[in-house]
């Protein structure tokens, strides 16, 4: 580096001009470079180059005038000098235009995705993402958005499915839908929008319920239903074991995996009672033990396991 580009007292002027040229795409007309609180050496060097006597707390240098002076004195343009002093210039207006075109293509493709046909309300979610720019904070946002839509196109799941299994089969990564994964965060955001919840639930239990409302289980052992006195028709070892628990008068916590592994139904005419609070079931176990008629406890908000068990018990088909 040599000449004007290498002078230390002009370094901040070239840096300011570099920033402004990037902002304008290399245009100099009507544009100023500003050097705040210049030192005496900086002010003297700029004044001498421009042939002025400046005042004020900052130097405001018109780039078109500076460009003309540089061309007259040495034949180099302002662009050539700042590139030598500060490095290559980016054409930010062109970058913004290219990015805008890419965004248009991204959202147009999202609107054509099968998930949008299955969930028309997703268009409102697209608008939110585009307005807030949240998707830009995700690495490889285009890929992640398309992955999220691939998942949403399969929801609600026709049969309960584990989240890890769903991620492995659709994304090739069993952890691709975890709470900390980019695609997982997008899917939860979309599900919250579809559910009318707005923002993503902060509590893990609320996110679990959100997933389960679309047939996705975060952990097949975390969704359970408590039963007492349930003697289902034997369709396998689990339903057979349930009858033995009932004969012993002991409450049986059924995990979701057990509910979906076999068909759970009772003999025609069997009355199955439902209670909300586990203390009711505990009292029944204490007082009635093995004589307690079939009782299912939903423990407040029914879990996916509870909903599936009750649905299966209510199905009277042989």
TORVOPA-559234 format. One record per residue: residue in one letter; x, y, z of N, C-alpha, C in turn. Coordinates in steps of 0.02 Angstrom, whole numbers, padded with zeros to 5 digits, always signed. Example, Ala and Ser with C-alpha at 12.3 -4.5 7.8 and 13.67 -1.06 7.14 Angstrom:
<pts>
A+00660-00284+00390+00615-00225+00390+00660-00165+00390;S+00642-00112+00354+00684-00053+00357+00645+00002+00394;
</pts>
This chain:
<pts>
X+00043-00059+00000+00000+00000+00000+00044+00062+00000;X+00029+00111-00040+00072+00170-00046+00028+00231-00060;X+00058+00292-00059+00022+00353-00076-00033+00369-00026;X-00085+00400-00051-00140+00421-00008-00174+00364+00029;X-00180+00306-00003-00213+00249+00028-00177+00225+00090;X-00112+00237+00094-00074+00212+00150-00063+00261+00206;X-00087+00323+00200-00074+00373+00251-00117+00361+00313;X-00087+00354+00372-00126+00337+00432-00176+00392+00451;X-00160+00456+00437-00206+00509+00455-00268+00511+00411;X-00267+00472+00355-00326+00468+00311-00363+00401+00317;X-00338+00360+00363-00366+00292+00367-00441+00292+00384;X-00461+00335+00431-00532+00336+00449-00576+00366+00394;X-00548+00411+00355-00586+00438+00298-00599+00383+00247;X-00547+00344+00231-00556+00290+00183-00605+00237+00209;X-00602+00224+00275-00648+00175+00304-00720+00199+00299;X-00731+00264+00314-00798+00292+00310-00823+00292+00238;X-00779+00309+00191-00797+00309+00120-00812+00238+00097;X-00774+00189+00122-00785+00119+00104-00855+00097+00126;X-00875+00114+00187-00941+00095+00211-00997+00126+00168;X-00989+00190+00152-01041+00224+00113-01044+00198+00042;X-00988+00182+00012-00988+00155-00056-01021+00086-00057;X-01011+00046-00005-01045-00018-00001-01120-00008+00004;X-01141+00041+00043-01212+00054+00052-01246+00078-00013;X-01208+00114-00054-01237+00143-00114-01223+00103-00177;X-01188+00048-00170-01170+00009-00229-01119+00043-00272;X-01075+00083-00241-01021+00117-00278-01039+00186-00305;X-01100+00209-00291-01121+00276-00314-01093+00330-00268;X-01070+00385-00297-01039+00439-00257-01082+00502-00256;X-01127+00510-00302-01167+00571-00307-01213+00581-00247;X-01208+00640-00215-01251+00656-00159-01238+00616-00096;X-01178+00587-00090-01161+00544-00034-01102+00575+00004;X-01104+00573+00070-01050+00599+00111-01021+00544+00156;X-00955+00549+00167-00922+00508+00216-00910+00551+00278;X-00925+00524+00336-00920+00563+00398-00867+00533+00443;X-00820+00576+00465-00769+00557+00514-00785+00594+00578;X-00806+00556+00629-00825+00588+00692-00764+00605+00734;X-00767+00663+00767-00715+00686+00814-00645+00675+00786;X-00628+00706+00729-00561+00695+00700-00506+00725+00744;X-00448+00692+00741-00389+00721+00774-00365+00780+00734;X-00318+00818+00763-00290+00876+00727-00256+00853+00663;X-00219+00798+00665-00184+00773+00605-00234+00752+00552;X-00290+00718+00573-00340+00697+00525-00374+00756+00492;X-00391+00807+00532-00425+00865+00504-00378+00902+00455;X-00316+00909+00475-00268+00945+00433-00258+00909+00366;X-00252+00842+00368-00240+00804+00307-00300+00808+00260;X-00361+00804+00286-00421+00807+00244-00430+00877+00216;X-00419+00928+00259-00426+00997+00235-00377+01012+00179;X-00316+00989+00188-00265+01002+00137-00283+00967+00072;X-00308+00907+00075-00326+00870+00015-00385+00903-00021;X-00434+00930+00018-00493+00960-00013-00485+01034-00027;X-00433+01065+00003-00423+01136-00005-00475+01178+00032;X-00493+01156+00091-00542+01192+00132-00516+01201+00202;X-00553+01238+00241-00540+01245+00313-00604+01224+00349;X-00604+01164+00375-00664+01136+00404-00673+01159+00476;X-00736+01157+00499-00754+01171+00567-00805+01119+00590;X-00818+01119+00653-00868+01072+00679-00836+01010+00710;X-00878+00969+00740-00853+00911+00777-00841+00851+00732;X-00860+00855+00670-00850+00799+00624-00831+00825+00556;X-00800+00782+00517-00784+00798+00447-00836+00765+00403;X-00868+00804+00361-00919+00779+00314-00894+00791+00244;X-00873+00737+00212-00837+00743+00148-00882+00717+00092;X-00901+00760+00043-00940+00736-00015-00898+00688-00058;X-00925+00629-00069-00886+00578-00105-00876+00597-00179;X-00924+00631-00209-00914+00649-00280-00858+00700-00287;X-00853+00747-00239-00799+00795-00242-00732+00761-00229;X-00730+00715-00180-00668+00680-00165-00647+00637-00224;X-00694+00605-00256-00678+00565-00315-00648+00607-00371;X-00677+00666-00383-00652+00711-00436-00581+00734-00421;X-00568+00752-00357-00501+00775-00339-00449+00720-00347;X-00467+00659-00327-00420+00604-00333-00404+00590-00407;X-00454+00593-00449-00442+00581-00520-00397+00636-00550;X-00409+00700-00529-00369+00755-00556-00296+00750-00534;X-00285+00729-00472-00217+00730-00445-00177+00668-00462;X-00209+00611-00460-00169+00551-00471-00197+00503-00522;X-00256+00516-00546-00285+00472-00596-00323+00414-00568;X-00319+00403-00502-00355+00348-00470-00424+00372-00448;X-00473+00328-00454-00540+00344-00430-00544+00333-00355;X-00596+00361-00325-00607+00349-00253-00616+00275-00239;X-00652+00240-00282-00662+00169-00272-00595+00132-00270;X-00551+00148-00316-00485+00115-00319-00445+00128-00255;X-00449+00190-00230-00411+00207-00170-00437+00170-00109;X-00504+00171-00099-00531+00138-00039-00523+00062-00043;X-00525+00034-00102-00514-00038-00108-00442-00054-00089;X-00394-00011-00110-00325-00022-00091-00316-00014-00016;X-00352+00034+00014-00343+00049+00085-00381-00001+00130;X-00441-00022+00109-00485-00060+00154-00507-00128+00128;X-00492-00143+00065-00512-00208+00039-00571-00202-00009;X-00592-00258-00038-00645-00257-00089-00711-00228-00063;X-00748-00200-00108-00814-00172-00092-00869-00223-00105;X-00917-00226-00061-00976-00267-00072-01031-00222-00102;X-01067-00249-00148-01123-00212-00177-01186-00231-00137;X-01198-00195-00082-01252-00214-00037-01321-00206-00068;X-01333-00154-00107-01399-00150-00140-01413-00211-00184;X-01361-00233-00221-01371-00291-00264-01381-00354-00221;X-01345-00358-00164-01354-00415-00120-01425-00417-00091;X-01450-00357-00073-01518-00355-00046-01569-00374-00099;X-01558-00352-00160-01604-00370-00214-01603-00445-00227;X-01543-00474-00227-01538-00546-00237-01571-00584-00180;X-01560-00559-00118-01591-00592-00060-01667-00587-00064;X-01692-00530-00086-01765-00521-00091-01794-00569-00143;X-01759-00577-00199-01782-00624-00250-01783-00695-00222;X-01730-00711-00184-01727-00778-00153-01784-00789-00104;X-01800-00736-00065-01856-00741-00018-01921-00752-00055;X-01931-00716-00110-01992-00725-00149-01999-00797-00173;X-01943-00825-00197-01945-00894-00221-01959-00942-00163;X-01928-00928-00105-01937-00971-00046-02010-00975-00025;X-02042-00917-00019-02111-00917+00005-02160-00942-00049;X-02143-00930-00111-02185-00957-00164-02184-01034-00163;X-02124-01062-00153-02117-01135-00149-02153-01162-00087;X-02148-01125-00031-02182-01146+00030-02258-01148+00020;X-02283-01099-00017-02355-01096-00029-02379-01154-00073;X-02333-01181-00114-02352-01238-00157-02340-01306-00124;X-02309-01306-00066-02292-01369-00032-02356-01405-00010;X-02356-01472-00013-02415-01510+00009-02439-01492+00079;X-02393-01472+00123-02412-01453+00191-02460-01394+00190;X-02450-01347+00143-02493-01289+00138-02563-01308+00115;X-02567-01360+00074-02632-01384+00054-02668-01419+00111;X-02631-01455+00152-02661-01491+00208-02679-01443+00265;X-02638-01390+00273-02650-01342+00327-02650-01271+00297;X-02705-01249+00268-02706-01182+00237-02687-01126+00286;X-02698-01138+00351-02681-01087+00401-02606-01072+00404;X-02566-01115+00373-02493-01103+00374-02474-01038+00338;X-02517-01015+00293-02500-00953+00258-02494-00895+00306;X-02533-00896+00359-02526-00845+00411-02460-00851+00447;X-02437-00913+00457-02372-00925+00489-02316-00901+00444;X-02322-00913+00378-02272-00888+00331-02266-00812+00337;X-02324-00778+00341-02323-00705+00346-02287-00682+00409;X-02299-00718+00464-02266-00699+00527-02190-00708+00521;X-02169-00765+00494-02098-00777+00486-02066-00725+00441;X-02098-00710+00386-02070-00662+00338-02067-00592+00368;X-02119-00573+00405-02121-00506+00434-02068-00498+00489;X-02062-00548+00531-02014-00543+00587-01943-00560+00566;X-01935-00598+00511-01869-00618+00490-01838-00672+00534;X-01880-00706+00574-01852-00756+00620-01817-00813+00584;X-01842-00830+00525-01813-00887+00489-01741-00872+00469;X-01723-00808+00463-01655-00791+00442-01604-00804+00497;X-01628-00812+00558-01582-00826+00613-01562-00899+00616;X-01591-00940+00573-01577-01012+00573-01528-01027+00517;X-01477-01066+00533-01429-01087+00482-01465-01128+00428;X-01448-01111+00365-01478-01146+00308-01554-01145+00314;X-01582-01085+00319-01653-01078+00333-01698-01108+00279;X-01675-01105+00216-01716-01133+00162-01725-01208+00171;X-01670-01244+00185-01674-01316+00197-01717-01331+00258;X-01707-01294+00312-01744-01308+00374-01819-01296+00364;X-01836-01244+00328-01907-01230+00317-01939-01286+00276;X-01905-01309+00224-01933-01364+00184-01937-01428+00224;X-01889-01440+00268-01892-01499+00311-01953-01494+00358;X-01963-01435+00386-02021-01425+00430-02086-01438+00393;X-02090-01414+00332-02151-01424+00293-02160-01498+00276;X-02106-01534+00263-02111-01606+00250-02142-01641+00310;X-02122-01619+00370-02149-01649+00431-02223-01630+00439;X-02238-01566+00430-02307-01542+00439-02355-01575+00389;X-02329-01594+00331-02372-01627+00282-02395-01696+00306;X-02360-01724+00356-02378-01790+00382-02417-01785+00448;X-02434-01724+00469-02470-01715+00532-02540-01688+00519;X-02589-01707+00559-02585-01754+00615-02568-01825+00591;X-02530-01861+00631-02512-01929+00613-02574-01973+00617;X-02585-02017+00567-02644-02061+00569-02644-02108+00628;X-02585-02127+00650-02576-02169+00710-02523-02136+00753;X-02527-02143+00820-02476-02114+00863-02406-02135+00842;X-02361-02088+00840-02293-02102+00817-02244-02065+00861;X-02188-02097+00875-02136-02064+00915-02101-02008+00876;X-02083-01955+00910-02051-01898+00876-01984-01919+00847;X-01946-01959+00883-01881-01981+00859-01889-02024+00795;X-01939-02068+00796-01951-02110+00737-01971-02066+00677;X-02015-02018+00689-02037-01973+00636-01978-01934+00607;X-01934-01909+00651-01875-01872+00629-01828-01915+00589;X-01817-01976+00612-01772-02021+00577-01797-02039+00508;X-01862-02049+00502-01890-02070+00437-01899-02013+00388;X-01913-01953+00413-01924-01897+00367-01862-01854+00356;X-01819-01851+00407-01761-01806+00404-01694-01843+00402;X-01696-01908+00416-01634-01947+00418-01593-01934+00480;X-01623-01904+00532-01588-01888+00594-01639-01894+00650;X-01629-01942+00695-01678-01954+00747-01684-01895+00796;X-01635-01851+00796-01638-01792+00840-01658-01729+00802;X-01678-01737+00739-01693-01679+00697-01753-01638+00718;X-01796-01667+00762-01855-01631+00785-01852-01616+00860;X-01793-01624+00889-01784-01606+00960-01798-01532+00970;X-01812-01513+01032-01827-01443+01047-01770-01397+01028;X-01708-01422+01031-01650-01380+01017-01630-01380+00943;X-01662-01423+00903-01645-01429+00831-01682-01374+00792;X-01649-01344+00741-01681-01291+00702-01748-01312+00672;X-01749-01371+00641-01812-01394+00610-01865-01407+00663;X-01844-01435+00720-01891-01447+00774-01922-01383+00799;X-01882-01330+00805-01909-01266+00828-01959-01237+00778;X-01944-01245+00714-01991-01221+00664-02057-01259+00665;X-02053-01324+00672-02114-01364+00673-02157-01346+00734;X-02126-01339+00792-02164-01320+00851-02196-01251+00843;X-02159-01205+00812-02187-01138+00799-02248-01143+00754;X-02244-01185+00702-02301-01194+00657-02359-01226+00692;X-02346-01277+00733-02400-01311+00769-02435-01263+00818;X-02395-01220+00850-02424-01171+00896-02470-01123+00857;X-02448-01103+00797-02490-01059+00756-02554-01095+00736;X-02548-01158+00714-02607-01195+00693-02656-01205+00751;X-02629-01211+00812-02671-01220+00871-02699-01155+00897;X-02679-01100+00866-02703-01034+00889-02668-01010+00951;X-02611-01041+00968-02575-01023+01029-02529-00964+01019;X-02514-00947+00957-02469-00891+00945-02397-00911+00954;X-02365-00888+01007-02295-00903+01019-02285-00975+01041;X-02223-00999+01034-02205-01067+01054-02211-01073+01130;X-02245-01125+01155-02249-01133+01228-02180-01139+01259;X-02171-01106+01316-02106-01108+01350-02098-01170+01392;X-02153-01195+01420-02149-01253+01464-02146-01318+01423;X-02102-01362+01444-02093-01426+01409-02158-01466+01407;X-02196-01464+01462-02259-01502+01464-02309-01476+01413;X-02310-01410+01402-02355-01382+01352-02334-01401+01282;X-02268-01401+01270-02244-01423+01203-02260-01496+01192;X-02256-01536+01244-02271-01607+01238-02345-01616+01219;X-02389-01577+01252-02460-01582+01236-02473-01558+01164;X-02436-01507+01143-02445-01482+01075-02427-01536+01024;X-02370-01569+01034-02351-01624+00989-02403-01680+00992;X-02424-01698+01052-02470-01755+01058-02537-01741+01026;X-02558-01676+01024-02621-01660+00992-02619-01673+00917;X-02559-01681+00890-02550-01699+00819-02526-01771+00811;X-02533-01810+00865-02518-01881+00861-02444-01898+00867;X-02404-01852+00892-02332-01864+00898-02313-01868+00971;X-02279-01922+00989-02260-01933+01058-02186-01917+01065;X-02171-01875+01115-02101-01859+01126-02064-01917+01158;X-02099-01952+01202-02069-02010+01236-02126-02058+01252;X-02125-02116+01223-02180-02163+01230-02190-02185+01302;X-02140-02175+01346-02148-02194+01416-02173-02136+01458;X-02172-02074+01430-02193-02016+01469-02268-02007+01468;X-02303-02034+01418-02375-02029+01414-02405-02093+01443;X-02441-02086+01498-02468-02145+01532-02541-02132+01551;X-02575-02186+01569-02643-02182+01594-02649-02232+01651;X-02682-02210+01705-02688-02252+01765-02755-02289+01765;X-02752-02354+01778-02813-02395+01777-02818-02436+01841;X-02878-02458+01855-02890-02503+01911-02949-02548+01894;X-02943-02612+01907-02998-02658+01895-03014-02670+01822;X-02968-02652+01778-02981-02660+01706-02963-02730+01684;X-03013-02766+01662-03003-02835+01638-03021-02838+01565;X-02976-02820+01521-02992-02819+01449-02993-02890+01421;X-03025-02895+01363-03023-02959+01327-02950-02971+01307;X-02926-03030+01320-02855-03045+01307-02841-03046+01232;X-02795-03002+01213-02771-03001+01143-02696-03011+01139;X-02665-03017+01197-02592-03025+01200-02568-03025+01271;X-02504-03028+01282-02477-03033+01351-02493-02972+01394;X-02498-02913+01364-02510-02853+01403-02582-02851+01430;X-02630-02865+01386-02700-02866+01409-02711-02924+01458;X-02676-02978+01448-02681-03034+01495-02653-03013+01563;X-02597-02977+01564-02567-02955+01627-02611-02904+01662;X-02646-02862+01622-02689-02811+01653-02743-02844+01695;X-02771-02899+01671-02823-02934+01709-02795-02960+01775;X-02733-02980+01775-02702-03005+01837-02691-02948+01886;X-02672-02889+01861-02666-02831+01905-02734-02815+01936;X-02786-02819+01895-02853-02806+01920-02872-02857+01974;X-02855-02921+01964-02870-02973+02014-02833-02959+02079;X-02775-02926+02074-02736-02910+02134-02760-02845+02167;X-02803-02807+02132-02828-02745+02160-02776-02690+02162;X-02728-02694+02117-02673-02645+02115-02681-02599+02055;X-02675-02531+02064-02678-02485+02007-02624-02500+01956;X-02643-02498+01893-02595-02513+01838-02583-02450+01796;X-02522-02424+01796-02506-02368+01751-02486-02395+01683;X-02524-02379+01632-02511-02404+01565-02473-02352+01524;X-02415-02369+01499-02380-02322+01454-02412-02324+01384;X-02401-02271+01347-02430-02266+01280-02409-02325+01236;X-02346-02345+01243-02322-02401+01202-02363-02464+01215;X-02386-02473+01278-02427-02531+01294-02497-02524+01265;X-02524-02463+01265-02591-02452+01238-02594-02466+01163;X-02540-02448+01129-02540-02456+01056-02514-02524+01034;X-02484-02562+01081-02455-02627+01061-02509-02680+01050;X-02565-02675+01086-02618-02723+01080-02685-02687+01076;X-02737-02724+01056-02804-02694+01056-02834-02702+01125;X-02860-02646+01153-02890-02646+01219-02966-02637+01212;X-03004-02690+01228-03076-02684+01229-03103-02731+01282;X-03164-02718+01303-03195-02758+01356-03256-02793+01329;X-03281-02840+01368-03340-02878+01346-03400-02832+01340;X-03444-02844+01291-03503-02803+01281-03543-02796+01346;X-03566-02736+01360-03606-02723+01420-03564-02704+01480;X-03499-02706+01474-03455-02688+01530-03455-02612+01539;X-03468-02589+01599-03466-02518+01614-03396-02499+01638;X-03364-02452+01603-03299-02426+01623-03308-02355+01647;X-03291-02343+01709-03297-02276+01739-03233-02236+01729;X-03241-02170+01728-03184-02125+01719-03184-02075+01776;X-03126-02063+01805-03118-02012+01856-03062-01965+01836;X-03063-01905+01865-03012-01855+01847-02952-01857+01893;X-02964-01868+01958-02911-01862+02007-02886-01930+02030;X-02820-01936+02035-02791-02000+02054-02809-02019+02125;X-02826-01971+02168-02844-01988+02237-02909-02028+02239;X-02953-02016+02189-03015-02055+02185-02999-02128+02171;X-02953-02138+02123-02933-02207+02106-02897-02240+02164;X-02856-02202+02199-02820-02230+02257-02870-02251+02312;X-02921-02209+02322-02971-02225+02372-03010-02288+02353;X-03025-02294+02288-03059-02354+02264-03017-02416+02274;X-02952-02409+02261-02907-02467+02270-02904-02487+02343;X-02905-02436+02388-02900-02450+02460-02964-02484+02487;X-03022-02460+02463-03085-02485+02490-03110-02548+02455;X-03100-02550+02388-03130-02605+02350-03080-02658+02328;X-03017-02636+02319-02964-02682+02296-02985-02720+02234;X-02983-02787+02236-02998-02827+02176-03072-02825+02156;X-03115-02798+02201-03186-02795+02185-03205-02731+02147;X-03156-02688+02136-03170-02624+02102-03188-02636+02028;X-03243-02607+02005-03260-02613+01934-03210-02573+01892;X-03208-02584+01827-03158-02551+01785-03159-02475+01793;X-03100-02445+01807-03095-02373+01820-03032-02347+01785;X-03042-02293+01749-02985-02261+01714-02979-02189+01740;X-02918-02170+01760-02905-02102+01786-02869-02062+01732;X-02897-02004+01714-02867-01962+01662-02820-01910+01691;X-02820-01903+01759-02774-01857+01793-02774-01787+01763;X-02833-01756+01763-02839-01688+01738-02847-01686+01663;X-02796-01660+01630-02797-01656+01557-02779-01724+01528;X-02824-01758+01494-02810-01827+01471-02747-01830+01427;X-02704-01877+01443-02644-01888+01402-02664-01923+01338;X-02616-01927+01292-02629-01963+01230-02644-02036+01245;X-02608-02064+01294-02620-02133+01313-02692-02142+01338;X-02715-02094+01378-02783-02099+01405-02835-02093+01350;X-02825-02047+01304-02873-02038+01250-02877-02100+01206;X-02819-02129+01191-02819-02188+01147-02849-02248+01182;X-02836-02255+01247-02864-02311+01284-02941-02306+01287;X-02966-02248+01304-03039-02238+01308-03072-02248+01240;X-03039-02224+01188-03066-02233+01120-03070-02307+01103;X-03017-02343+01121-03016-02415+01106-03069-02452+01147;X-03076-02434+01211-03126-02467+01253-03197-02453+01230;X-03208-02393+01203-03275-02375+01180-03294-02407+01114;X-03244-02434+01079-03257-02466+01015-03286-02536+01029;X-03348-02545+01012-03382-02609+01028-03375-02661+00974;X-03339-02644+00920-03331-02693+00866-03291-02752+00891;X-03307-02812+00869-03271-02872+00893-03201-02873+00867;
</pts>
